[in-house]
Amino acid sequence: MHITALLTCYNRRNKTLRCLSGLQSMELPAGARLFIVLVDDNSSDGTADAVCENFPEVEVLSGSGQLYWCGGMRKAWQHAALSDPDYYLLVNDDTIIQPYAFSELHKIVGAPTSRTIGVGAIMDPVRGTAAYGGRGGARGSKLIAPTGRPEPCVTLNANLALVTREVFKELGILHDAYTHGLGDYDYGFQATRAGIPIYQTPGFVGACKQDTYIGSFCDTSLPRFKRLQLIQSPKGLPFKEWVIYNRRNTGWLWPYRCITPYIRILFGM
C-alpha cells in the first residue's frame, strides 16, 4: 500500500514540525508505506531547513511565496501523482494528528478502487468541540459533529482527508481558480455532484484551533474600507474566485450569494 501525504506550509515552523511528527506516528496497515510531499512557500522562519534536518525522508518542494494554501496543495498533488499512490492524504499543517487517524479514514474509504472520500473530524483543543471536518446543509454551512458512526457529508474541510486513487482519477486535484481558500469546499461539492460519497470519521482523529473572525473581513469592529481590503486579499474572498465558486456550487441564486458579503460589509454587519 502506497500512501502519500500532501501539505503546504508558510512561516509556522513549529506547527509544521509537530504535524509531520504526527503523520509519521500514525498506525499503518502491515506493508504500507507513507510518503510525504511538503511545499514550503518560501518561508522566512527556517521551516524548510528544519524539516530537512528533522525529517530527511520528507520531500520538500519550494514555492514562490505566492502559492498560498490551494496553490501549494496543487503543486504537492501534481508532484505526488507522478508516483501514482493508492491514497492521497490531504493535510493542513496546523493539525495535530492522532495515531489512529489513518486507520479510521481507511475504514471509511476501503480499497484504492473505491469511489469514496474520508474526512477526519477535527476538534478545537480549547473548546473540545468540532472545529473542522465534514460539512452538511445545502451550501455546506453546517459543520458536522462526530456521532460515533460515519456521517455523510456534502463537502469538507481538508484539514485531514483521504482520497483514493479512483477518486483522483475522476476528479483530479483542487480547481486552479482558487488561491487560498474555497478549494476544499469546491472539491467536496464536485465529488457530491459526481455521486462520490463523503463520510466523516465516527470520532475525532485530530485537533486544530478554530479560526476566529477577529482581524478578518467579518470583523465588524474594523472600518468598512479595511474590511473591503481584507475581503479582496488572497485569504479573504477575492471577487473573481468567489464568483467562480458560487456559479459552480450554490445553485440559481449564485449572483445573490456573490454580493452578500459585500452588502454585509457596506451595512456594517
CORDADA-V429090 format. One record per backbone hydrogen bond with DSSP energy under -0.5 kcal/mol. CO is the residue of the C=O (numbers start at 0). NH is the residue of the N-H. Records with the same first field share a line. If there is no record, write none. Layout:
# CORDADA-V429090
CO = NH, NH
This chain:
# CORDADA-V429090
0 = 2, 32
1 = 85, 86
2 = 34
3 = 88
4 = 36
5 = 90
6 = 38
7 = 92
8 = 40
11 = 15
12 = 16
13 = 17
14 = 18
15 = 19
16 = 20
17 = 21
18 = 22
19 = 23
20 = 24
22 = 25
28 = 31
32 = 2, 34
34 = 4
35 = 37, 58
36 = 6
37 = 39, 60
38 = 8, 40
39 = 41, 62
45 = 49
46 = 50
47 = 51
48 = 52
49 = 53
50 = 54
54 = 57
57 = 59
58 = 37, 60
60 = 39
66 = 70
67 = 71
68 = 72
69 = 73
70 = 74
71 = 75
72 = 76
73 = 77
74 = 78
75 = 79
76 = 80
77 = 81
78 = 81
79 = 82
80 = 83
85 = 164
86 = 3, 88
87 = 89, 162
88 = 5
89 = 160
91 = 94
94 = 96
95 = 206
97 = 100
98 = 26
99 = 103
100 = 104
101 = 105
102 = 106
103 = 107
104 = 108
105 = 109
110 = 113
111 = 165
113 = 115, 166
114 = 196
115 = 163
116 = 198
117 = 161
118 = 200
120 = 204, 205
121 = 130, 131
122 = 124, 207
123 = 127
128 = 123
131 = 121
132 = 156
133 = 143
134 = 153, 154
135 = 141
136 = 139
140 = 142
141 = 135
142 = 144
148 = 146
150 = 199
152 = 197
154 = 134
156 = 159
158 = 91
159 = 119
160 = 89, 162
161 = 117
162 = 87
163 = 167
164 = 168
165 = 169
166 = 170
167 = 171
174 = 177
178 = 69, 70
181 = 185
182 = 186
183 = 187
184 = 188
185 = 189
186 = 190
187 = 191
188 = 192
189 = 193
190 = 195
191 = 194
194 = 196
196 = 116
197 = 152
198 = 118
199 = 150
201 = 147
202 = 120
204 = 97
205 = 122
206 = 95
212 = 215
215 = 218
217 = 219
218 = 221
222 = 226
223 = 227
224 = 228
225 = 229
226 = 230
227 = 231
229 = 232
230 = 236
232 = 235
233 = 180
237 = 241
238 = 242
239 = 243
240 = 244
241 = 245
242 = 246
243 = 247
244 = 248
245 = 249
249 = 252
250 = 253
252 = 255, 256
253 = 257
254 = 258
255 = 259
256 = 260
258 = 262
259 = 263
260 = 264
261 = 265
262 = 266
263 = 268
264 = 267
